[in-house]
Amino acid sequence: MNPQNTDKSSTPSPWWRHGHVWLVIAGPLVVVVASFVTLWLAIRSPDPVVADDYYRRGIDINRRLQEPDKSLVPALKGRNHAATPAQDQPR
């Protein structure tokens, strides 16, 4: 046999030519890239600072929600009338 004629199938190929190696590398690489994207988003748009008077604002909102809206009074009367039976009807 001539030592100069080597079979190409017997020589190992470099590691980057194997597909399963890239499959193993792709998972952690995607996670690293996603973490940098998340960091960039967090730095670019920080969370707004909560107002110092958040409790007072919440109380005002709740007070406004509890006040009856004058434009809804006929609807509320109609709803209440439909929910309670008339007194002259037998039960």
Secondary structure, 3 states (H helix, E strand, C coil): CCCCCCCHHHCCCCHHHCHHHHHHHHHHHHHHHHHHHHHHHHHHCCCCCCCCCHHHHHHHHHHHHHCCCHHHHHHHHHHHHHHCCCCCCCC
